[in-house]
Amino acid sequence: MGMQDNMVHYEAMCRLTGQMAEAARGNDWDLLGSLEREVATIREYLRAEDASDMAMDLSEAERERKRELILRMLADDREIRRHTEPWMASVRALLAGSAAERSVRKAYGSSH
């Protein structure tokens, strides 16, 4: 595997993070999770490639393209977080409320 193959993986990962941002905007959490698993698979592959020292030196154009892809992925990540963090906060509040309710029932018994 050469660096050209790795660039194909960076391109694919960037497309997927764009799709993740769209899923987050649409509150499609199932799709978001599925896409995130695909991204994680590619990320692990790229880590293994880098760790095995198989990555070749990049040309200036390849370095610039990789930089653009990483910046786009970071922007997509910010967009995803903008939509998921409020949702996660509401889930945490719901779970905390349920835990408190269970504690009260346990302490005072259920009225049902």
mmCIF file of the C-alpha atoms, coordinates in Angstrom:
data_MODEL
# 
_entry.id   MODEL 
# 
loop_
_atom_site.group_PDB 
_atom_site.id 
_atom_site.type_symbol 
_atom_site.label_atom_id 
_atom_site.label_alt_id 
_atom_site.label_comp_id 
_atom_site.label_asym_id 
_atom_site.label_entity_id 
_atom_site.label_seq_id 
_atom_site.pdbx_PDB_ins_code 
_atom_site.Cartn_x 
_atom_site.Cartn_y 
_atom_site.Cartn_z 
_atom_site.occupancy 
_atom_site.B_iso_or_equiv 
_atom_site.pdbx_formal_charge 
_atom_site.auth_seq_id 
_atom_site.auth_comp_id 
_atom_site.auth_asym_id 
_atom_site.auth_atom_id 
_atom_site.pdbx_PDB_model_num 
ATOM 1   C CA . MET A 1 1   ? 0.000   0.000  0.000  1.00 0.00 ? 1   MET A CA 1 
ATOM 2   C CA . GLY A 1 2   ? 1.346   3.365  -0.922 1.00 0.00 ? 2   GLY A CA 1 
ATOM 3   C CA . MET A 1 3   ? 0.528   6.891  0.032  1.00 0.00 ? 3   MET A CA 1 
ATOM 4   C CA . GLN A 1 4   ? -1.780  7.176  -2.981 1.00 0.00 ? 4   GLN A CA 1 
ATOM 5   C CA . ASP A 1 5   ? -3.899  4.378  -1.469 1.00 0.00 ? 5   ASP A CA 1 
ATOM 6   C CA . ASN A 1 6   ? -3.943  6.229  1.849  1.00 0.00 ? 6   ASN A CA 1 
ATOM 7   C CA . MET A 1 7   ? -5.132  9.410  0.120  1.00 0.00 ? 7   MET A CA 1 
ATOM 8   C CA . VAL A 1 8   ? -8.093  7.422  -1.249 1.00 0.00 ? 8   VAL A CA 1 
ATOM 9   C CA . HIS A 1 9   ? -8.906  6.491  2.348  1.00 0.00 ? 9   HIS A CA 1 
ATOM 10  C CA . TYR A 1 10  ? -8.605  10.116 3.508  1.00 0.00 ? 10  TYR A CA 1 
ATOM 11  C CA . GLU A 1 11  ? -10.965 11.148 0.677  1.00 0.00 ? 11  GLU A CA 1 
ATOM 12  C CA . ALA A 1 12  ? -13.472 8.451  1.707  1.00 0.00 ? 12  ALA A CA 1 
ATOM 13  C CA . MET A 1 13  ? -13.243 9.457  5.363  1.00 0.00 ? 13  MET A CA 1 
ATOM 14  C CA . CYS A 1 14  ? -13.877 13.083 4.423  1.00 0.00 ? 14  CYS A CA 1 
ATOM 15  C CA . ARG A 1 15  ? -16.971 12.139 2.368  1.00 0.00 ? 15  ARG A CA 1 
ATOM 16  C CA . LEU A 1 16  ? -18.283 10.116 5.304  1.00 0.00 ? 16  LEU A CA 1 
ATOM 17  C CA . THR A 1 17  ? -17.788 12.941 7.824  1.00 0.00 ? 17  THR A CA 1 
ATOM 18  C CA . GLY A 1 18  ? -19.730 15.223 5.469  1.00 0.00 ? 18  GLY A CA 1 
ATOM 19  C CA . GLN A 1 19  ? -22.543 12.662 5.450  1.00 0.00 ? 19  GLN A CA 1 
ATOM 20  C CA . MET A 1 20  ? -22.301 12.475 9.248  1.00 0.00 ? 20  MET A CA 1 
ATOM 21  C CA . ALA A 1 21  ? -22.804 16.254 9.478  1.00 0.00 ? 21  ALA A CA 1 
ATOM 22  C CA . GLU A 1 22  ? -25.894 15.949 7.251  1.00 0.00 ? 22  GLU A CA 1 
ATOM 23  C CA . ALA A 1 23  ? -27.248 13.116 9.415  1.00 0.00 ? 23  ALA A CA 1 
ATOM 24  C CA . ALA A 1 24  ? -26.662 15.193 12.562 1.00 0.00 ? 24  ALA A CA 1 
ATOM 25  C CA . ARG A 1 25  ? -28.457 18.191 11.014 1.00 0.00 ? 25  ARG A CA 1 
ATOM 26  C CA . GLY A 1 26  ? -31.392 15.877 10.241 1.00 0.00 ? 26  GLY A CA 1 
ATOM 27  C CA . ASN A 1 27  ? -31.343 14.261 13.712 1.00 0.00 ? 27  ASN A CA 1 
ATOM 28  C CA . ASP A 1 28  ? -30.801 10.868 12.044 1.00 0.00 ? 28  ASP A CA 1 
ATOM 29  C CA . TRP A 1 29  ? -28.924 9.279  14.934 1.00 0.00 ? 29  TRP A CA 1 
ATOM 30  C CA . ASP A 1 30  ? -29.022 5.737  13.499 1.00 0.00 ? 30  ASP A CA 1 
ATOM 31  C CA . LEU A 1 31  ? -27.384 6.855  10.256 1.00 0.00 ? 31  LEU A CA 1 
ATOM 32  C CA . LEU A 1 32  ? -24.914 8.999  12.189 1.00 0.00 ? 32  LEU A CA 1 
ATOM 33  C CA . GLY A 1 33  ? -23.860 5.983  14.265 1.00 0.00 ? 33  GLY A CA 1 
ATOM 34  C CA . SER A 1 34  ? -23.514 3.771  11.211 1.00 0.00 ? 34  SER A CA 1 
ATOM 35  C CA . LEU A 1 35  ? -21.370 6.338  9.378  1.00 0.00 ? 35  LEU A CA 1 
ATOM 36  C CA . GLU A 1 36  ? -19.236 6.864  12.484 1.00 0.00 ? 36  GLU A CA 1 
ATOM 37  C CA . ARG A 1 37  ? -18.450 3.133  12.553 1.00 0.00 ? 37  ARG A CA 1 
ATOM 38  C CA . GLU A 1 38  ? -17.346 3.316  8.901  1.00 0.00 ? 38  GLU A CA 1 
ATOM 39  C CA . VAL A 1 39  ? -15.099 6.291  9.682  1.00 0.00 ? 39  VAL A CA 1 
ATOM 40  C CA . ALA A 1 40  ? -13.632 4.455  12.688 1.00 0.00 ? 40  ALA A CA 1 
ATOM 41  C CA . THR A 1 41  ? -12.749 1.473  10.476 1.00 0.00 ? 41  THR A CA 1 
ATOM 42  C CA . ILE A 1 42  ? -10.896 3.712  8.007  1.00 0.00 ? 42  ILE A CA 1 
ATOM 43  C CA . ARG A 1 43  ? -9.211  5.623  10.860 1.00 0.00 ? 43  ARG A CA 1 
ATOM 44  C CA . GLU A 1 44  ? -7.901  2.365  12.354 1.00 0.00 ? 44  GLU A CA 1 
ATOM 45  C CA . TYR A 1 45  ? -6.618  1.251  8.953  1.00 0.00 ? 45  TYR A CA 1 
ATOM 46  C CA . LEU A 1 46  ? -4.757  4.542  8.485  1.00 0.00 ? 46  LEU A CA 1 
ATOM 47  C CA . ARG A 1 47  ? -3.271  4.324  11.989 1.00 0.00 ? 47  ARG A CA 1 
ATOM 48  C CA . ALA A 1 48  ? -2.000  0.825  11.241 1.00 0.00 ? 48  ALA A CA 1 
ATOM 49  C CA . GLU A 1 49  ? -0.498  2.019  7.963  1.00 0.00 ? 49  GLU A CA 1 
ATOM 50  C CA . ASP A 1 50  ? 1.269   4.925  9.671  1.00 0.00 ? 50  ASP A CA 1 
ATOM 51  C CA . ALA A 1 51  ? 2.495   2.654  12.477 1.00 0.00 ? 51  ALA A CA 1 
ATOM 52  C CA . SER A 1 52  ? 3.950   0.171  10.007 1.00 0.00 ? 52  SER A CA 1 
ATOM 53  C CA . ASP A 1 53  ? 6.035   2.912  8.354  1.00 0.00 ? 53  ASP A CA 1 
ATOM 54  C CA . MET A 1 54  ? 4.511   2.062  4.998  1.00 0.00 ? 54  MET A CA 1 
ATOM 55  C CA . ALA A 1 55  ? 3.497   5.648  4.366  1.00 0.00 ? 55  ALA A CA 1 
ATOM 56  C CA . MET A 1 56  ? 5.665   7.258  1.713  1.00 0.00 ? 56  MET A CA 1 
ATOM 57  C CA . ASP A 1 57  ? 6.696   10.867 1.522  1.00 0.00 ? 57  ASP A CA 1 
ATOM 58  C CA . LEU A 1 58  ? 3.986   13.092 0.154  1.00 0.00 ? 58  LEU A CA 1 
ATOM 59  C CA . SER A 1 59  ? 4.388   15.527 -2.689 1.00 0.00 ? 59  SER A CA 1 
ATOM 60  C CA . GLU A 1 60  ? 3.571   19.155 -1.966 1.00 0.00 ? 60  GLU A CA 1 
ATOM 61  C CA . ALA A 1 61  ? 0.206   18.773 -3.745 1.00 0.00 ? 61  ALA A CA 1 
ATOM 62  C CA . GLU A 1 62  ? -0.620  15.624 -1.743 1.00 0.00 ? 62  GLU A CA 1 
ATOM 63  C CA . ARG A 1 63  ? 0.320   17.350 1.515  1.00 0.00 ? 63  ARG A CA 1 
ATOM 64  C CA . GLU A 1 64  ? -1.922  20.290 0.651  1.00 0.00 ? 64  GLU A CA 1 
ATOM 65  C CA . ARG A 1 65  ? -4.823  17.983 -0.311 1.00 0.00 ? 65  ARG A CA 1 
ATOM 66  C CA . LYS A 1 66  ? -4.405  15.994 2.934  1.00 0.00 ? 66  LYS A CA 1 
ATOM 67  C CA . ARG A 1 67  ? -4.410  19.268 4.877  1.00 0.00 ? 67  ARG A CA 1 
ATOM 68  C CA . GLU A 1 68  ? -7.624  20.387 3.104  1.00 0.00 ? 68  GLU A CA 1 
ATOM 69  C CA . LEU A 1 69  ? -9.294  17.056 3.857  1.00 0.00 ? 69  LEU A CA 1 
ATOM 70  C CA . ILE A 1 70  ? -8.327  17.181 7.533  1.00 0.00 ? 70  ILE A CA 1 
ATOM 71  C CA . LEU A 1 71  ? -9.579  20.776 7.862  1.00 0.00 ? 71  LEU A CA 1 
ATOM 72  C CA . ARG A 1 72  ? -12.886 19.801 6.230  1.00 0.00 ? 72  ARG A CA 1 
ATOM 73  C CA . MET A 1 73  ? -13.223 16.802 8.565  1.00 0.00 ? 73  MET A CA 1 
ATOM 74  C CA . LEU A 1 74  ? -12.574 19.055 11.575 1.00 0.00 ? 74  LEU A CA 1 
ATOM 75  C CA . ALA A 1 75  ? -15.244 21.497 10.353 1.00 0.00 ? 75  ALA A CA 1 
ATOM 76  C CA . ASP A 1 76  ? -17.677 18.589 9.897  1.00 0.00 ? 76  ASP A CA 1 
ATOM 77  C CA . ASP A 1 77  ? -16.825 17.392 13.406 1.00 0.00 ? 77  ASP A CA 1 
ATOM 78  C CA . ARG A 1 78  ? -17.684 20.838 14.815 1.00 0.00 ? 78  ARG A CA 1 
ATOM 79  C CA . GLU A 1 79  ? -20.994 20.763 12.926 1.00 0.00 ? 79  GLU A CA 1 
ATOM 80  C CA . ILE A 1 80  ? -21.779 17.269 14.210 1.00 0.00 ? 80  ILE A CA 1 
ATOM 81  C CA . ARG A 1 81  ? -21.038 18.327 17.787 1.00 0.00 ? 81  ARG A CA 1 
ATOM 82  C CA . ARG A 1 82  ? -23.230 21.407 17.383 1.00 0.00 ? 82  ARG A CA 1 
ATOM 83  C CA . HIS A 1 83  ? -26.170 19.059 16.821 1.00 0.00 ? 83  HIS A CA 1 
ATOM 84  C CA . THR A 1 84  ? -25.267 16.122 19.044 1.00 0.00 ? 84  THR A CA 1 
ATOM 85  C CA . GLU A 1 85  ? -24.199 17.948 22.213 1.00 0.00 ? 85  GLU A CA 1 
ATOM 86  C CA . PRO A 1 86  ? -27.670 19.419 22.971 1.00 0.00 ? 86  PRO A CA 1 
ATOM 87  C CA . TRP A 1 87  ? -29.211 16.013 22.258 1.00 0.00 ? 87  TRP A CA 1 
ATOM 88  C CA . MET A 1 88  ? -26.704 14.294 24.556 1.00 0.00 ? 88  MET A CA 1 
ATOM 89  C CA . ALA A 1 89  ? -27.408 16.870 27.286 1.00 0.00 ? 89  ALA A CA 1 
ATOM 90  C CA . SER A 1 90  ? -31.137 16.113 27.099 1.00 0.00 ? 90  SER A CA 1 
ATOM 91  C CA . VAL A 1 91  ? -30.435 12.366 27.237 1.00 0.00 ? 91  VAL A CA 1 
ATOM 92  C CA . ARG A 1 92  ? -28.203 12.872 30.292 1.00 0.00 ? 92  ARG A CA 1 
ATOM 93  C CA . ALA A 1 93  ? -30.919 14.956 31.970 1.00 0.00 ? 93  ALA A CA 1 
ATOM 94  C CA . LEU A 1 94  ? -33.518 12.317 31.191 1.00 0.00 ? 94  LEU A CA 1 
ATOM 95  C CA . LEU A 1 95  ? -31.301 9.555  32.575 1.00 0.00 ? 95  LEU A CA 1 
ATOM 96  C CA . ALA A 1 96  ? -30.468 11.598 35.677 1.00 0.00 ? 96  ALA A CA 1 
ATOM 97  C CA . GLY A 1 97  ? -34.190 12.234 36.216 1.00 0.00 ? 97  GLY A CA 1 
ATOM 98  C CA . SER A 1 98  ? -34.954 8.528  35.856 1.00 0.00 ? 98  SER A CA 1 
ATOM 99  C CA . ALA A 1 99  ? -32.176 7.635  38.295 1.00 0.00 ? 99  ALA A CA 1 
ATOM 100 C CA . ALA A 1 100 ? -33.481 10.174 40.813 1.00 0.00 ? 100 ALA A CA 1 
ATOM 101 C CA . GLU A 1 101 ? -37.000 8.820  40.419 1.00 0.00 ? 101 GLU A CA 1 
ATOM 102 C CA . ARG A 1 102 ? -35.753 5.255  41.007 1.00 0.00 ? 102 ARG A CA 1 
ATOM 103 C CA . SER A 1 103 ? -33.892 6.422  44.117 1.00 0.00 ? 103 SER A CA 1 
ATOM 104 C CA . VAL A 1 104 ? -37.034 8.048  45.511 1.00 0.00 ? 104 VAL A CA 1 
ATOM 105 C CA . ARG A 1 105 ? -39.103 4.937  44.774 1.00 0.00 ? 105 ARG A CA 1 
ATOM 106 C CA . LYS A 1 106 ? -36.472 2.744  46.397 1.00 0.00 ? 106 LYS A CA 1 
ATOM 107 C CA . ALA A 1 107 ? -36.272 4.976  49.472 1.00 0.00 ? 107 ALA A CA 1 
ATOM 108 C CA . TYR A 1 108 ? -39.992 5.528  49.932 1.00 0.00 ? 108 TYR A CA 1 
ATOM 109 C CA . GLY A 1 109 ? -41.545 2.610  48.082 1.00 0.00 ? 109 GLY A CA 1 
ATOM 110 C CA . SER A 1 110 ? -43.721 2.703  45.020 1.00 0.00 ? 110 SER A CA 1 
ATOM 111 C CA . SER A 1 111 ? -47.245 4.016  45.413 1.00 0.00 ? 111 SER A CA 1 
ATOM 112 C CA . HIS A 1 112 ? -48.419 1.606  42.691 1.00 0.00 ? 112 HIS A CA 1 
# 
